[in-house]
């Protein structure tokens, strides 16, 4: 399957999904690098708890990466030292229309 948006994946983020909780807090999986496009700016999003928040740095990634981009995963953007958290994930698929499919992330 070809990725029609492949030329746009010019950035790389490091993702660590949450694997549970332990005595010392959150347990995370091993880091995974994901090719993506980081769009600056902010947007208003609704969390799974129904909260309205302002999310920063919208990120777009291939739909094939959706399985490693769950809500709650820690995301390290290039040039940053403090991880952000995924607060919303939208998978955009076109079905039979043949349009480019992708995943949109909202980060803290």
Secondary structure, DSSP 8 states (H G I E B T S, - for coil): ---TTGGG--EEEEEE-EEEEETTEEEE---EEEEEEE--SEEEEE-TTS-EEEEEEEEEE-GGGGGG--TT-EEE-TT-SS-EEEEEEEEE--GGG----EEEEEE-
